[in-house]
């Protein structure tokens, strides 16, 4: 049967095999995709297929700015050792540059990167380095002034925590101070201000505070004031503009921005592995897996 270019492409993305190897595998198996994967595995050519099930919770965040747009991208790998690999770092930086021209992870996977799609570059790197890797997420902000900060950078613009701050007015030096605040603040800011918060988060906290206040047994009028005060404190703690500025705790971030002639319009904070449940294996299991190949 005739083997189409689309079939070859799909098999290459699944296995990391070369184009001619993928075509031959499909020819040998009459276009049966699963059989073609098995054929490549028996020939030792399915380089990426065995990696795809592994948890990738390490890696790097890259930040990039172009024409008033800041983008942060997270690319994961299985071990922090790979994050120190120069080839991996170069790839992640290239993916971040490609991300400035798209608006979603799906579009980024299809974006051009040196004549190949980003997804193909990633598959090739999986095959070469030998670990599962995933293009996990991206986020963008826009403003007149866009500043970035990477905490403990592994290379310029690359690290475990990347922050981007977008402003109107102000300058990049102040923007970087705000980005450093976002990286260091505890609790982490979850939104720019109360209006930008997920209403579900606000409502959940309000219900908690209602239950706590009513346990006190105090009159309803007092309870209302207690709830109001506690919600005000809660919103101040988790919204960027209302937090105490780490550079000058006597000011809120919003007040510091006003003094700097800036209005903060958006921010992104991205940390490698957030929300990924890492696999845990004991040493014996690890050795046994290695012995099985």
N, C-alpha and C positions, 0 to 999 in steps of 0.2 A: 504494500500500500504506500501511497505518497505521504511523506513526513513533512508537516508544515513548519514554517519558521516559528510560529507561535508555540508549537509543541516543544521544539528544541529550546526555546527561551524558557518555558515553564520548567523543563527538566534541569536546565542549567541553574535556575534560581533555587530549585529544590536541593540540588546536590553539590553545586560548585564545580561540576565537571566542565571540561573544555567544550567548545562548540562542536568539534568533530566527534569527540567521544560521545556527547549527548545524542548527536544525530545517528551515530552507529548503533548506540544502545536501542534507540527507538526503531531503527531498521531491523535489528536482530529480533526484536520482540513484537513486531507488527504494530507498533504504535501504542502498546499497552504501557501506560505510565508507571504503574507499580512494578511491573516486570522489568521495565527499563531501569528503575532505581536499583532493583536487586541485581540486575546484570552489571551495573556500574560498581556496586559494592563488591561483587565477586571478583571484579577486575582491579579492585583497590582504587577506583576512580571517583567514588562518591565522597568527596572530601568534606562537604559541609553537612550532609544528611545526618550523620551521627551526632553532630554538635547541637542540632536545633532544639532538642528537648532539654538541654541543660539550663539551669537558672543563671541568668546574666544580671547580677546585681551590683557589680563594680563598674568601672569605666570613667568617663569624663563628661563634664559640662563645658561647652564652648560658648563664648559670647562674641558677637560681631556687631559692628555698627556701620551703616552705610546710608548716606543721604537722609539723616534724621530718623532712621529706623534702627532699632536695636533688637537683636534676636538672640535667644538662648536655646541651645540644643543639647539634649542628653543622649549619648550613645553608650550603651552598656556592654560590658564583657564579663567573663566569669571570675576573673581574678584581678586584684589591684596591680599585679605584676605587668599585665598588659597595658594598663594606663601609663606605665613608664616607658613603653615601647615607642620609639620615635616614629615608626611607620603608622602605628595606631593614632598617635597624636596628630600626625600630618593629615590623616584621613578625617579625623573629627573636625579639625580646623577647616578643611575643605568643605565638609558637609555644612558647617555653620555659614560659610561664605555663600554656598548655594541656597541656604535657607532665607537669605535676605530678599530673595525674589519670589517667594511662595508664601502661602498662608495656612498650610496644614501639613501634618506629617505625611499624609498620603501623597500630596503634591510634591513634597520634598523627596520622597522615595523615588518618584519619577523624574526628578529634576536632573539636568545635565551636570556632570562633574568630569571634566576632561575627556569628553567624548563618550562616556558611559553614563547610565542611570546611577543615581546614588545607591539604589538597591543592589545593582550589579557590582559596584565597587565594594559594598559591604560583604556580599557573598564571596567575592574573590579574596577578601581579607580574612574571612572565616577560614577559608581553605588554606591560606598561607600560614596564618598564625596558629590555627588549631584550637580556637575557642569559639563558643557560640557568642554572637554579638547581636544587639538589637538597636534599631533606631527607635527610641522610646517616645520622645516628645519634643516639642518646640513651643516657644512662646515669643510674642513680639510686642513691642511698645513703640510709640512714635512721639516725637516732640521737637521743639526748636533746638533744645540742647539734650543730648543723650550721653549719659556717662555710665561706665561699667566698673565693676570691681570683681576680681577673682581672688578668693581666699586661698592662701598657700598654693600659688600656681605651679603646675607641673611644667608648663611652658607658657609663653605669652597668650593670654586669652583662654587658657585651659586649666581646669582644676576640679575640685570636688564640689565647691560652692561657687556659683556664678550669679551676679546681681546686675540688673540694668535699671537705671532710673531715667525717666523722661520728664522734661520740664519745659515751660515757657519762661523766658528770661533766665537770669542767673548765669553761671558759668560752669565749665566742666569740673573745676576744682571743687566747688560746692556740691555738684552732683555726685562726685566720687565720695565725698564725706557722707552723703545720704545713703549711697550704695553700701558703704562700710557699715553704717548703722543697720541697714536691712539685713546684712549678713550676720551681725553680732547680736541683734536685739533678742531678748528673752522676756516674754514670749515673742515668737516670730509674728510680724504683721501679716494678717490674713487678707487685708484689703486696704485700699487707700483711705477710705473714710466709712462712716456708718452706712451711707447710702449704697456703697459698693459691696457691702457684705451680703452673703447669702442669707435671705430672710429666715431660712430654716435654722441656721446657726443661732441667730438672734432669738427666735422663738423658743428654741430648746433651752437656751440659757435663762430666758425669762421664766419658763416653767420651773426650772430648778430653783431659781431665786424665790419664786412664789411659794414653793413647797418649804424651803428653808425658813422663810419669814413667818409662815403660818405655824410652823412648829414652835415658834417663840411664844405663841399665845397672846401676843400683844393686840391692841385694838386695830381695826381695819385701816383707820387713817394713818396710824404709825407704820403699819405693814406696807402701805402704798409708798410712803416716803423711803422706807428701807429698800424696797424693790427698785425705786427710781435711782437711788444713790448707788446701789450695787451694779445696776445695768450701765450707769454712766461710767463707773470704774472699769467694768468689763470692756466696754466699747473703746475706752481710752487705751487699754492694755493691748488690744489686738488690731487697732487701726493705725496705720503708719503716721498720718498727720497728727494724731493725738498722743503719740508716744513721746516720752521724754527723750530728747536728742542725746545720743551717747557722747557726742563731742562737747555738748554743753547742757547738762541735765536740768539747768534752770529754765530752759526753753523747751517747748514742744517742737517737733519737727516742722510743723506748720509755721510756728513763730520764727524759727531759724530761717526757714525759706523766705519769709516775708522780709526779714532783715537783709537777706542776700539778694533781694530783688527777683525772687524766683517763685513760680507756682508749679508744684509737682503735679503732673497729670497722669502718671502711671509708673508702675514698677513691676519687675519680675524677680523672684528669688527661686533659683533651681539648685537642688542638691542631689548628687548622685545617689540613686538607690532608694529615694523616698517612696515609701509605700510598697516596696518589693519585699516579700518574705523570702529570706535567704535560706537555702537548703543547709541542713546540718548533718554531717556524717561523722561517725567516729573513725579513728585512724585505721582500724581493722577493715572497715567497709571500704575505705578509700583505697587501701592496698589491694583488696579483693577486686575492686572495679578495675584498677590499673592492670592487674594480672589477666583479667578477661579481655582486655584490649578494647 
